[in-house]
Amino acid sequence: MTLARIVWIPQEGGGRRHAPVGPRYSTVAVFGNEGRDKGNWSLVIDFLPASHEDGVYAVSFLSDTAPRRLLRPGVRFTLVEGFMTVAKGVIVSE
């Protein structure tokens, strides 16, 4: 199970009105320096029992052809809905 620490951006900062409540959420993730045109992959976020307290979620790609190298510890990503950035995250364990 790959884990990521995710910080949801509040509406005042340009993010969502409310963070998703789970148990599962999926949206486009833009990874590191890959750029919006090359590093876009649908990311599935599974809420763990303590996710709302510690900000750690289980993550996986929606597509089996997505590059697994992007789910290595230390890789940063942003979650977007259209042109709106709704969260920032970092992979913490594979």
N, C-alpha and C positions, 0 to 999 in steps of 0.2 A: 504494500500500500504506500503510495506516494503522498507525503504530507506537505502542505504549504501554509504559511502564515499569511493571512489576508486581512487588509485593513480597508473597510468600506468607507468611501468618501461621502460625507453628508451632503444633503441638498444645497446647503449654503456654500459648499466648496465645489459645486458643479456636478455632484453625484446624484444618487437616487434619493427619493423622499424617505424611503425606509430600506434598510438592508433586507435582503431576502431571508425568509425564515426556514426554508428547507422543507422537506429533508434533502431535496436535490435541486440544484440550480445549474443551468448551462448557458454560457454566452461565449462570445469571441474573446480570446486572449491574445495580446500582442506581447511577444517575448523579446526581452533585452534589446539588443541593437539590431534585431532582425528587420525592424521597420514595419510600418503598417501594411505595406504591400507584400512582404515576404514572410513575416513571422506571425501571421494570423492563423490560429487554430481554435476550433471549438473545444472548450474545456468544460468538463463536468465536475461540479463541486458537490461533494457529499458531506452533509453536516454530521459531525460526530456529537456525542452527548455533551461535551464541554465546549463545542465550537463557539458559541455565543460569549463564553467567558474568556477563553484564551486566544481566540482568533485563528485556531489551527483547524484546517479542513483536509479531508481526503480529496485528492484531485486525480483526474485521468482524462485522456483525450477521448473525444467522441468517435474519432476516426482511428481505425487500426493502422492506417498508413502515416499517421503523424510521426514526426521525428522524436523518438524517445530521449534523445540527447538533451532535449529541452526540459525534461523532468529530472534534472540532476540538482543536488543541493547547491544553493547559491544563485541559481538562475532566477532573474527577476522578470516580472510580467505585469501588465495592466489588464484589467477586465473592462471591456467596452460594450456599450449598448448603442448601436448607431455611431454617432460622433461623440457621445458622452462617455467619459472615463468614469467608471463607477467604483473601482477598487484598484489597489496596488497589492502585489504579493511577491513572495519569494519562496522557492522550494526549500524546505528544511530537511527532508529525508526522503530516500527512495524506498 
